[in-house]
């Protein structure tokens, strides 16, 4: 598999964890796998938020296009 860039390096760590698409032999094992995947997802989200905040602070030219946008009205 060919990998490019930082995203590919970080996503390769996910290959070590089971994913929710695999079948488990028991309900307990399935629950443990899902908890591990969920926990790893939260960790990755926190890391992404930190990287995003640093990138925004470092890029003085970037403007949030959604900053002044009104929330969508429900239909």
Phi, psi and omega in degrees: 000130179271135179238146178228132168078181185293321182298318180296322179297318183286324182286340180295337178292337180290339182294343181279338182264149173291154176249167185288349180279344181278145178275141179255160182279335179220163179295321180296316179295320179296318179297317179297318179297315181295322177296320179296317179294316180298315180298315179296324179295318178296320178297315179296321178297316178299317178297320178297316180299320178295312180298319181297314180299317178296319180295319179296316179296325183280339182255098184287344181271344185287137179234132178288112183290345183254007185301315184257010183282135177287146176295150180293141177279138178292148181274000000 
